[in-house]
Amino acid sequence: MNPFGLIKNFPIRYKLLFIYSFCFLIIISLSSLIIYFIVKQNVEKNIESELKNSTSAILNNVKTAVSVSIKNRLRGVAEKNYDIIQHLYNRQKAGEISLEEAKKRASDIILCQKIGITGYICILDGKGRVLKHPKKTLEGLDISDHQFVQEMIAKKNGYIEYSWKNPEDAVARPKALYLNYFEPWDWMITVSSYRKEFSKLVEINDFKEGILSLQFGKTGYSYVMDTRGNVIIHPELTGINVFEDERFPDQFFRRMLKKKNGKLIYSWKNPGEEKHRKKLVIFNYIPEYEWIVASSSYLDEFYFPLGTIRHFIILTGVASLIIFIPITFILSSTITKPLQSLMTRFNQDIAGGFSNRAVKMESSDEVGQLTFYYNSFMDRLATYDRKLLAEIKDRRQAQEALKESEEKYRSVMEAVPDPIVVYDMEGRVTYMNPAFTKVFGYTLEDSLGKTMDHFVPKAHWKETMEGIGTILKGEILPRVETKRMAKDGQLIDVTTRGSVYRDKNGNPLGSVITHRDISEVKYLEKAIMETGEKERQAIGNDLHDDLCPHLIGIEGLTKVLKKKAEGQSPGAAQLSDKITQLIKEAISKTRGLARGLCPVYYTHGLVSSLEDLVTTTRMLHQVDCQLKADDGLEVNSHMVTLNLYHIAGEAVRNAIRHGDATTIVISLKIREDQFSFLIQDNGKGMDPEIHHNGMGLRIMNYRAKMIGASLMISSDRKTGTRIKLAMPLAALTDPLV
């Protein structure tokens, strides 16, 4: 529910009062809450910081006291045994005992000693090899790879702390070691024990008073207890086990012992108090001695200043609101009275038109300026009223003319027999004429506002994108022959043209693309080509099967005539030889013409015809011409065979005539569902003028289109010329109609 919706019909002075009061309360409340929570957070941070620092100080004091006790105990044992070894060494030097006897006595004395519960003394040499150890199996073992042993070798004398894990232990435990080096025997005397076993050596009175002297708030304090619930240091509960004393709930202590480190907030009631209060405790764990060091205090003692701040904020807000309300009434009246006068004048002007509108300015403030603007506005309003009526009349006439123009151009586009589609600059359809629907099957209702990506076959995307780039540059796209996909999936041969249409400022709004269906033309071209090939084949057959036998018969009769003319006239024999030679040349030329006109018929298939082309090229031009064809290749389409042969022939002639090639390779390959036809030579390449405008290349391109193949030609002076055709494998079997 919108609270301002309830006052939308109130007078302005009440709106101002309500809105200002509401905003004032919101600002005061938010500011107070922010200040309150900032102060509260700072108080909590200070409490936690103080308790953490105190707890850390206690923890360090305890650890320091214990470490000093451990170090002194181990040092005393190590130095005592060093003195024993020194005494035995002096006796050995004096000749009282042998070296072996001295070392044996020293070993017996050292190994019989126990440090704490599980601690012991062992001897290592200066390189970290165990010489004497309570466990005989470890003697002779090299343990120098351990970090603490390397530290022993480096220090020779002193105190070391490290962690050690015996095979039977689950985890490593902290351990302490003191070491003395007896140089004459190269003995490192090591006295070690687990630190936990020295907890009984700690003198609690050394740091008890320091812990009890710490105080937080009025009643906050620090204390120490072990993991079994025994209170070690406490202002009142020292010596009590909180798990066994029924006066104290043990749930809090069990949570603290389980967590080991951190903070908790809990309810607590000391003996003699009437109710429980919230309390904060910060605690840390000393694992070597299983002690918990904690500092705690009641929260209400720290939050007491916040109550004072809260009361002060409330009183300040109420007092401010009492002062604010009458001031708002006084200020709002200086605004509402002049506005009421303007409202009266507006009513008069509405009733009387724009003639009676003079209002007196009583001040120069915003309300006075509003009065001035009112007078100016009413003056201009009369002028704009007249202009607006005239402009509405002109615009209505322009809209009618525009509508008439749009209807005229729409009628023209709908009457055009060629398909037309109009796109915006994002490629979305805005219009297509009925001819487009008739040829391709797409309707304006289905395509409006959509792109026509499915309209372009994948094989023609590259040339289409180039055409789009030309149109986006503002240039006219010349007529291009391509294919488009109808709604039923049929590929239709078309030519396309396009241009950009612009707004009155010359900015492009979209493009108009015109398509022309040339399927019938392509059909007629193929029919004419097939008819020409059939006529070529018929002429070749006539030359080969009819004229050649006649010429051969004439050649035989000429030889008979020569025999009859011999001896009668010397000139007759020579003339007969001449006639025979001419007839032979005519026969050779006739066969060549027949082979050129009908090579496929003559050689029975594409591969055979190309083999004949390769053989002829080698013989006539002395060029290394090769044919490479995949096994099992069959071309059952007569039109494909004829056109591929003629393309190969044209490519070979160009390579020899223009490229001076010495090697030509013709390759026929099948890769999955694609057939590729490649002619590669090692010539000097083609002249750019011939490459772009040569009639032979145009014919090759035309023949490729006739059989539905794509033709790619690349030419370079270093690598020669490469001509590649690619087409679907299915086209080799299905005849092209």
Steps between C-alpha positions, in 0.01 A plus 500: 500500500636844401487736807516809276186387314296574814591871496485572126175697547616691810578876483864584432573617855391163639695319231809700590445434868447129447788454255750711695405336827520155346841570342621660823403194702660268246825699496512530879419129542755382245768732635430387853505134405826543311661685790363247748626198305838661432543569872380148579743344255787705641406398852485132399831527316662665803359232731622216279836668442556551872396144585711355216806697603460396863450135406803507271711659774397230749570231240848639436575528873401139560696375199804704603491368857467142383772538235742640759422212737554241225818659376654528847408140588646354180806724519574388856480131402716555189769695687505243784563214256760712317687533833480121553647435153770763562592325828529160334701658216746649755544159668564341161761766422663436837529131409270378772258341255504419130311699233256214446435472873445876528249504211321191634458651848377828348250312283368297791449814709328689218268222382371420847352849545137590415374854431139552611277208394633403158804730459850362469865581425674381185838566336562591137829563322574828327355374170159395631557125553346340814777368728313420822121475545264333750370299201797292384342449157550869418875503572704549185205661316575819298222754573672806355222547241265635773479878526549514878810273474650734240434787743676300776803441278516872421451625861687227697376661825165649600121462517283371213121455463352272232211262426549125497273209405579148619376209287230421757379864520210634291641854469826682569540649850708801615831401653789686671872416494816636660835408356866512615791404277797309648765564236775251607270203433287676229192437714182711486322446835124554433245520781140500363140453609148586385402852613167380633675296768644818654164656587549408867820704507312826435489729801148650475571762766752660262219636283183453708498853643557651154194316362273585794597868481343536154149656507252586222207732564381473862510125555689351200800273572735234356535137605676170415354148500603161365311271262367288788307793647742587780520877561871582542482881535178697572407793726253283698481143360864382516522123569138425402412249227212657305391164361448357846357807680120507461484878543641558153356392164766303314366550144685828445832356625464192281439724195808701584716188545371357173570823307841553667551852350267791422219687669159418647203695634310321777271556800664482846396557862766524766425360848301762693354669189125495424487462120706389203674759284660483154873456512781507237806276530816489285709185550813321371632146540849391611523146356825407682330524840132469397419839653235751396592868559190728492391862558132589552267787587128583514370669185263738680796662676651592163172601334392734780611820311283396204181544705594859577563568131165344405303717745681813383416428133128450577474823698682695230267368228181585691620852582601565138163380372311732737696799371481388136118477467407872555792616285372282215150653529637855483722431199232310309254792531741728309476257211136396505342847510658625171427163340136530599488841328651346182247217507213756513646683201538171307130430548415845368727453194353161424153653498598817310766379256843661494392866526475554879822370651692780675613392850675738739848400624514550879857365553818412307544151641420176317124561537540856360701360210231241445248787467724669240538175306126450516436834329768426237371148451145615437626755244693236311223245536269716292767528229578126510131423478476672163825346372402154623174505310685595181769233558239232563340587167836481316598173670170340412559586136859363516384175660238454230764561229743256672232235526418544130871470411542185713198341339637581152844345571342199671280444193809517276695249714205262518458515122869418433530132391844462662520414874588803717586501872575806716724476811582747777864568596497202742397261221138456612223478239273803473326419169486234225283516188256228382748384234745408781234282663406344165860403408647408841192416711581739792217734605529848647299393807750220578816703431420854621757620755717187456832431328515276191819305577330174398427655160872488398663156444824442691704471178404858405554671837838647407379680186184608687702659783714681243182634338366614840830683560465676165144611585596619850767722341219678317593354161264333254542122484535399131310202366648179642410143405447274803255256662232543765305241701120496475280421800460139383881455489536528120808688370404763242744669260464878523676826424497766773538876508482732799533855624458707818203729563550806720307755704474870412835568673684238298530246782455135390174342614524160334550315174284391206600168338353388166517132392435365153418134451729369223418133545332489158794679340745256662284214377506634142878560519554141611267376227687702236834378630381139496360545147830651383692211653269253328552677165875507562484128572295433186747693283791317661329166437436592135860606453632186664253240372409642157757743358807313628401168328433692176840662514664166577322351195623784280852442636478133390371587152781752466755227571332279233508792258871547567574135408308532174672829416851370564696468177254702298587846618768606756290796612192284570681297771625810678154654480351181653748517791411862557127420503559209744699727737227765499231239567703365799527849642124547450434171683726610793332840523154341479584264787636793704182698438288198592697447818473868593129515426413173675780398741275325753320298243834410352667391823198370697489702828662790693809316626568348156451839330737668745756221446475567127544876570810426712650273231431751223654784705817300561536411132420836344656739756771289668356592845497273809121467536362261766155375604421392859152360564361322809408135454133430441426847364196493269343797321161398361383850407564573132490881549743485794741285300494731196547822697776363723688379193474837326606683819805273529585555133475878536714493817770288330510730195529809721779342709703425184414808295511771772683342794786312322434207734714184482295294747119475521313277748126425470350354823152352563423436868201394710483624862187389689211656303714740292668457160801718419662553157847662512739614224843617628794616286851629577491787251557870550133569566251699299509866411255694726319638195451150360411370849212744539382557142613197297227334294629152583466559874153645451396187310650281775303692763183473293543123457557461875173681574319283243579187702451665843870507594701773672815612314807642677806622308828612658809603306852584616831546319680267745246220544316513164126482446251296704145441375261316733136399454287366786151356476271257688570135435134444411537725193726238334208260472186709462480654150474879485187617322 
